């Protein structure tokens, strides 16, 4: 589903996506998007933030509250606080305008691949107090369920599989977000910040999700 109020951009994106084999649902406003989200089962959601009526951030939050569908933000400003806010609201990735169509299509394919891989794996990972159930899409800490977004879940999965080894930002960008080349490490930092708020007793002084300065992050059991 493509949520974009500019008809010219919407047409260009629709044609590109259809040429790549996708069936495209369109919404010109946040209100229309939320109605469609209830009635239609979509595989990927592309959302412009600057929408009339309901803001794109509210669309992301509302959809994420009941669905793990991959969400990609479309934004005109790469440095905008909107990008950070969108990722914190539960979006999985973002593409800046003016965008390169081939890059956007690659991001869409990457999100779909990760969704397909996740659905094929039905195992539980354990690391100290953490149990990650792929079949349930859930994290439990000492038996208590902790809600995670799809991307937070994938980062935890990578860290737990690493068995306390350090994972670099570039590694996580490649294996979680699908970036083939070095990307913006702030995406990783912001997600780690959100994860700590969910899994640490004192996020300001983490005991489990640790920063290894100059290298990256590791999960301590």
Secondary structure, 3 states (H helix, E strand, C coil): CEECCCHHHHHHHHHHHHHCCCCCCEECCHHHHHHHHHHCCCCEEEEECCCCCCCHHHHHHHHHCCCCCEEEEEECCCCCHHHHHHHHHCCCEEEECCCCHHHHHHHHHHHHHHHHHHHHCCCEEEECCEEEECCCCEEEECCEEECCCHHHHHHHHHHHHCCCCCEEHHHHHHHHHCCCCCCCCHHHHHHHHHHHHHHCCCHHHCCCEEEECCCEEEECC
